[in-house]
Amino acid sequence: MVIDEDLLLDAVWEVNEAGKRGRAGNVRDELGKIADDGGYFEVMVVADDLAELESLGKLKRVAFDWGDVESMPKTRIAYAVPTEQ
């Protein structure tokens, strides 16, 4: 993980609460707003860290129909913070 885990989870949550998909670009924009230093993050770094959090069970993919597209670009995968059951 390059980006602080809690900061990244907060950014995904904020993006989802705003009614947007938790894709790397949207999350990157939110990170710029809430990061202590207002830092800039590369979209591929954000995408890689989102995928890592998914593999750890801390994020889930949001279903989206891409039609005939065989492989979705990593930066277009949408995530959400799982809700407590």
PADRENBA-713252 format. One record per residue: residue number from 1; x, y, z of N, C-alpha, C in turn. Coordinates in pm, whole numbers, always signed. Layout:
% residues N
<node i="NUM" n_u="X" n_v="Y" n_w="Z" ca_u="X" ca_v="Y" ca_w="Z" c_u="X" c_v="Y" c_w="Z"/>
...
//
This chain:
% residues 85
<node i="1" n_u="+84" n_v="-118" n_w="+0" ca_u="+0" ca_v="+0" ca_w="+0" c_u="+89" c_v="+124" c_w="+0"/>
<node i="2" n_u="+58" n_v="+214" n_w="-92" ca_u="+130" ca_v="+340" ca_w="-99" c_u="+54" c_v="+447" c_w="-19"/>
<node i="3" n_u="-78" n_v="+445" n_w="-29" ca_u="-164" ca_v="+544" ca_w="+35" c_u="-211" c_v="+489" c_w="+170"/>
<node i="4" n_u="-221" n_v="+576" n_w="+268" ca_u="-270" ca_v="+536" ca_w="+399" c_u="-406" c_v="+467" c_w="+385"/>
<node i="5" n_u="-418" n_v="+349" n_w="+443" ca_u="-539" ca_v="+268" ca_w="+430" c_u="-665" c_v="+341" c_w="+479"/>
<node i="6" n_u="-659" n_v="+401" n_w="+597" ca_u="-776" ca_v="+471" ca_w="+650" c_u="-817" c_v="+589" c_w="+562"/>
<node i="7" n_u="-718" n_v="+660" n_w="+512" ca_u="-745" ca_v="+773" ca_w="+424" c_u="-813" c_v="+726" c_w="+295"/>
<node i="8" n_u="-765" n_v="+616" n_w="+242" ca_u="-822" ca_v="+561" ca_w="+119" c_u="-965" c_v="+512" c_w="+141"/>
<node i="9" n_u="-990" n_v="+442" n_w="+251" ca_u="-1125" ca_v="+396" ca_w="+282" c_u="-1220" c_v="+514" c_w="+303"/>
<node i="10" n_u="-1172" n_v="+618" n_w="+371" ca_u="-1254" ca_v="+738" ca_w="+390" c_u="-1288" c_v="+803" c_w="+256"/>
<node i="11" n_u="-1192" n_v="+807" n_w="+166" ca_u="-1215" ca_v="+868" ca_w="+35" c_u="-1318" c_v="+789" c_w="-45"/>
<node i="12" n_u="-1310" n_v="+656" n_w="-42" ca_u="-1409" ca_v="+573" ca_w="-111" c_u="-1548" c_v="+598" c_w="-52"/>
<node i="13" n_u="-1556" n_v="+603" n_w="+79" ca_u="-1684" ca_v="+626" ca_w="+146" c_u="-1742" c_v="+761" c_w="+105"/>
<node i="14" n_u="-1660" n_v="+865" n_w="+107" ca_u="-1705" ca_v="+1000" ca_w="+71" c_u="-1754" c_v="+1005" c_w="-73"/>
<node i="15" n_u="-1681" n_v="+942" n_w="-164" ca_u="-1721" ca_v="+938" ca_w="-305" c_u="-1856" c_v="+869" c_w="-319"/>
<node i="16" n_u="-1873" n_v="+755" n_w="-254" ca_u="-1999" ca_v="+681" ca_w="-261" c_u="-2113" c_v="+763" c_w="-200"/>
<node i="17" n_u="-2089" n_v="+831" n_w="-89" ca_u="-2191" ca_v="+913" ca_w="-25" c_u="-2235" c_v="+1029" c_w="-114"/>
<node i="18" n_u="-2144" n_v="+1075" n_w="-199" ca_u="-2175" ca_v="+1184" ca_w="-292" c_u="-2250" c_v="+1133" c_w="-415"/>
<node i="19" n_u="-2276" n_v="+1001" n_w="-419" ca_u="-2350" ca_v="+943" ca_w="-531" c_u="-2265" c_v="+911" c_w="-652"/>
<node i="20" n_u="-2134" n_v="+908" n_w="-633" ca_u="-2043" ca_v="+877" ca_w="-744" c_u="-1990" c_v="+735" c_w="-728"/>
<node i="21" n_u="-1942" n_v="+679" n_w="-837" ca_u="-1879" ca_v="+547" ca_w="-833" c_u="-1740" c_v="+559" c_w="-771"/>
<node i="22" n_u="-1704" n_v="+460" n_w="-692" ca_u="-1574" ca_v="+459" ca_w="-625" c_u="-1462" c_v="+412" c_w="-716"/>
<node i="23" n_u="-1448" n_v="+476" n_w="-831" ca_u="-1341" ca_v="+444" ca_w="-925" c_u="-1217" c_v="+524" c_w="-889"/>
<node i="24" n_u="-1104" n_v="+478" n_w="-939" ca_u="-975" ca_v="+537" ca_w="-904" c_u="-971" c_v="+688" c_w="-927"/>
<node i="25" n_u="-1024" n_v="+736" n_w="-1038" ca_u="-1020" ca_v="+880" ca_w="-1066" c_u="-1100" c_v="+961" c_w="-966"/>
<node i="26" n_u="-1220" n_v="+914" n_w="-934" ca_u="-1304" ca_v="+984" ca_w="-836" c_u="-1242" c_v="+980" c_w="-697"/>
<node i="27" n_u="-1186" n_v="+864" n_w="-662" ca_u="-1122" ca_v="+850" ca_w="-530" c_u="-998" c_v="+938" c_w="-523"/>
<node i="28" n_u="-922" n_v="+945" n_w="-631" ca_u="-803" ca_v="+1031" ca_w="-634" c_u="-843" c_v="+1176" c_w="-611"/>
<node i="29" n_u="-951" n_v="+1221" n_w="-675" ca_u="-996" ca_v="+1359" ca_w="-656" c_u="-1033" c_v="+1384" c_w="-510"/>
<node i="30" n_u="-1102" n_v="+1288" n_w="-449" ca_u="-1142" ca_v="+1303" ca_w="-309" c_u="-1020" c_v="+1302" c_w="-217"/>
<node i="31" n_u="-922" n_v="+1220" n_w="-248" ca_u="-800" ca_v="+1216" ca_w="-167" c_u="-733" c_v="+1353" c_w="-164"/>
<node i="32" n_u="-735" n_v="+1422" n_w="-277" ca_u="-676" ca_v="+1556" ca_w="-284" c_u="-745" c_v="+1654" c_w="-191"/>
<node i="33" n_u="-874" n_v="+1631" n_w="-165" ca_u="-951" ca_v="+1719" ca_w="-77" c_u="-927" c_v="+1687" c_w="+71"/>
<node i="34" n_u="-910" n_v="+1558" n_w="+105" ca_u="-906" ca_v="+1520" ca_w="+246" c_u="-767" c_v="+1486" c_w="+298"/>
<node i="35" n_u="-670" n_v="+1471" n_w="+210" ca_u="-534" ca_v="+1439" ca_w="+256" c_u="-477" c_v="+1557" c_w="+333"/>
<node i="36" n_u="-402" n_v="+1529" n_w="+439" ca_u="-346" ca_v="+1634" ca_w="+524" c_u="-263" c_v="+1735" c_w="+444"/>
<node i="37" n_u="-184" n_v="+1683" n_w="+351" ca_u="-97" ca_v="+1772" ca_w="+275" c_u="-159" c_v="+1813" c_w="+141"/>
<node i="38" n_u="-284" n_v="+1770" n_w="+116" ca_u="-350" ca_v="+1804" ca_w="-10" c_u="-276" c_v="+1746" c_w="-129"/>
<node i="39" n_u="-204" n_v="+1637" n_w="-104" ca_u="-119" ca_v="+1578" ca_w="-206" c_u="-192" c_v="+1524" c_w="-326"/>
<node i="40" n_u="-115" n_v="+1501" n_w="-430" ca_u="-166" ca_v="+1448" ca_w="-556" c_u="-125" c_v="+1302" c_w="-565"/>
<node i="41" n_u="-214" n_v="+1216" n_w="-609" ca_u="-186" ca_v="+1074" ca_w="-623" c_u="-206" c_v="+1032" c_w="-768"/>
<node i="42" n_u="-115" n_v="+951" n_w="-819" ca_u="-129" ca_v="+896" ca_w="-954" c_u="-248" c_v="+802" c_w="-955"/>
<node i="43" n_u="-327" n_v="+808" n_w="-1062" ca_u="-448" ca_v="+727" ca_w="-1070" c_u="-418" c_v="+577" c_w="-1066"/>
<node i="44" n_u="-306" n_v="+534" n_w="-1123" ca_u="-272" ca_v="+391" ca_w="-1119" c_u="-231" c_v="+347" c_w="-979"/>
<node i="45" n_u="-170" n_v="+435" n_w="-902" ca_u="-136" ca_v="+403" ca_w="-763" c_u="-265" c_v="+384" c_w="-684"/>
<node i="46" n_u="-361" n_v="+474" n_w="-705" ca_u="-490" ca_v="+463" ca_w="-638" c_u="-558" c_v="+332" c_w="-679"/>
<node i="47" n_u="-559" n_v="+300" n_w="-809" ca_u="-621" ca_v="+177" ca_w="-858" c_u="-557" c_v="+54" c_w="-796"/>
<node i="48" n_u="-425" n_v="+52" n_w="-789" ca_u="-354" ca_v="-62" ca_w="-729" c_u="-388" c_v="-77" c_w="-581"/>
<node i="49" n_u="-392" n_v="+34" n_w="-509" ca_u="-424" ca_v="+28" ca_w="-366" c_u="-569" c_v="-13" c_w="-342"/>
<node i="50" n_u="-662" n_v="+32" n_w="-428" ca_u="-801" ca_v="-11" ca_w="-417" c_u="-812" c_v="-162" c_w="-437"/>
<node i="51" n_u="-740" n_v="-214" n_w="-537" ca_u="-742" ca_v="-358" ca_w="-563" c_u="-684" c_v="-436" c_w="-444"/>
<node i="52" n_u="-581" n_v="-381" n_w="-382" ca_u="-522" ca_v="-447" ca_w="-265" c_u="-621" c_v="-450" c_w="-148"/>
<node i="53" n_u="-692" n_v="-339" n_w="-126" ca_u="-792" ca_v="-337" ca_w="-19" c_u="-906" c_v="-435" c_w="-48"/>
<node i="54" n_u="-940" n_v="-451" n_w="-176" ca_u="-1042" ca_v="-550" ca_w="-211" c_u="-992" c_v="-691" c_w="-177"/>
<node i="55" n_u="-866" n_v="-720" n_w="-209" ca_u="-811" ca_v="-853" ca_w="-181" c_u="-806" c_v="-882" c_w="-31"/>
<node i="56" n_u="-800" n_v="-777" n_w="+50" ca_u="-798" ca_v="-793" ca_w="+196" c_u="-940" c_v="-795" c_w="+255"/>
<node i="57" n_u="-1041" n_v="-781" n_w="+169" ca_u="-1180" ca_v="-783" ca_w="+214" c_u="-1228" c_v="-651" c_w="+273"/>
<node i="58" n_u="-1152" n_v="-544" n_w="+254" ca_u="-1191" ca_v="-415" ca_w="+311" c_u="-1273" c_v="-330" c_w="+215"/>
<node i="59" n_u="-1276" n_v="-369" n_w="+88" ca_u="-1360" ca_v="-306" ca_w="-13" c_u="-1428" c_v="-416" c_w="-93"/>
<node i="60" n_u="-1539" n_v="-380" n_w="-157" ca_u="-1605" ca_v="-474" ca_w="-247" c_u="-1626" c_v="-403" c_w="-380"/>
<node i="61" n_u="-1628" n_v="-484" n_w="-486" ca_u="-1656" ca_v="-428" ca_w="-618" c_u="-1805" c_v="-400" c_w="-630"/>
<node i="62" n_u="-1836" n_v="-293" n_w="-699" ca_u="-1974" ca_v="-258" ca_w="-726" c_u="-2008" c_v="-313" c_w="-864"/>
<node i="63" n_u="-2117" n_v="-390" n_w="-872" ca_u="-2157" ca_v="-451" ca_w="-999" c_u="-2192" c_v="-343" c_w="-1100"/>
<node i="64" n_u="-2144" n_v="-362" n_w="-1222" ca_u="-2172" ca_v="-270" ca_w="-1330" c_u="-2162" c_v="-348" c_w="-1460"/>
<node i="65" n_u="-2260" n_v="-336" n_w="-1545" ca_u="-2262" ca_v="-410" ca_w="-1672" c_u="-2180" c_v="-337" c_w="-1777"/>
<node i="66" n_u="-2071" n_v="-402" n_w="-1819" ca_u="-1984" ca_v="-345" ca_w="-1922" c_u="-2014" c_v="-404" c_w="-2059"/>
<node i="67" n_u="-2122" n_v="-479" n_w="-2071" ca_u="-2159" ca_v="-534" ca_w="-2201" c_u="-2057" c_v="-633" c_w="-2253"/>
<node i="68" n_u="-2006" n_v="-607" n_w="-2372" ca_u="-1914" ca_v="-700" ca_w="-2439" c_u="-1768" c_v="-679" c_w="-2404"/>
<node i="69" n_u="-1739" n_v="-588" n_w="-2315" ca_u="-1600" ca_v="-561" ca_w="-2279" c_u="-1546" c_v="-681" c_w="-2201"/>
<node i="70" n_u="-1435" n_v="-739" n_w="-2251" ca_u="-1380" ca_v="-858" ca_w="-2187" c_u="-1300" c_v="-826" c_w="-2062"/>
<node i="71" n_u="-1225" n_v="-719" n_w="-2066" ca_u="-1140" ca_v="-685" ca_w="-1952" c_u="-1157" c_v="-537" c_w="-1918"/>
<node i="72" n_u="-1210" n_v="-511" n_w="-1801" ca_u="-1232" ca_v="-373" ca_w="-1758" c_u="-1098" c_v="-311" c_w="-1716"/>
<node i="73" n_u="-1070" n_v="-189" n_w="-1763" ca_u="-948" ca_v="-122" ca_w="-1718" c_u="-949" c_v="-105" c_w="-1565"/>
<node i="74" n_u="-835" n_v="-128" n_w="-1505" ca_u="-824" ca_v="-123" ca_w="-1359" c_u="-874" c_v="+8" c_w="-1300"/>
<node i="75" n_u="-853" n_v="+117" n_w="-1371" ca_u="-894" ca_v="+247" ca_w="-1319" c_u="-1045" c_v="+268" c_w="-1325"/>
<node i="76" n_u="-1118" n_v="+183" n_w="-1397" ca_u="-1263" ca_v="+198" ca_w="-1412" c_u="-1342" c_v="+107" c_w="-1319"/>
<node i="77" n_u="-1276" n_v="+21" n_w="-1244" ca_u="-1345" ca_v="-67" ca_w="-1150" c_u="-1397" c_v="+17" c_w="-1034"/>
<node i="78" n_u="-1524" n_v="+1" n_w="-1003" ca_u="-1586" ca_v="+78" ca_w="-895" c_u="-1589" c_v="-4" c_w="-766"/>
<node i="79" n_u="-1559" n_v="+61" n_w="-655" ca_u="-1554" ca_v="-4" ca_w="-524" c_u="-1646" c_v="+67" c_w="-425"/>
<node i="80" n_u="-1680" n_v="-5" n_w="-320" ca_u="-1755" ca_v="+52" ca_w="-208" c_u="-1704" c_v="-11" c_w="-80"/>
<node i="81" n_u="-1719" n_v="+62" n_w="+29" ca_u="-1686" ca_v="+8" ca_w="+161" c_u="-1802" c_v="-84" c_w="+202"/>
<node i="82" n_u="-1773" n_v="-210" n_w="+234" ca_u="-1882" ca_v="-300" ca_w="+274" c_u="-1954" c_v="-247" c_w="+399"/>
<node i="83" n_u="-2084" n_v="-262" n_w="+400" ca_u="-2161" ca_v="-220" ca_w="+518" c_u="-2161" c_v="-332" c_w="+619"/>
<node i="84" n_u="-2173" n_v="-294" n_w="+744" ca_u="-2178" ca_v="-394" ca_w="+852" c_u="-2309" c_v="-470" c_w="+842"/>
<node i="85" n_u="-2304" n_v="-601" n_w="+860" ca_u="-2425" ca_v="-684" ca_w="+853" c_u="-2482" c_v="-702" c_w="+991"/>
//
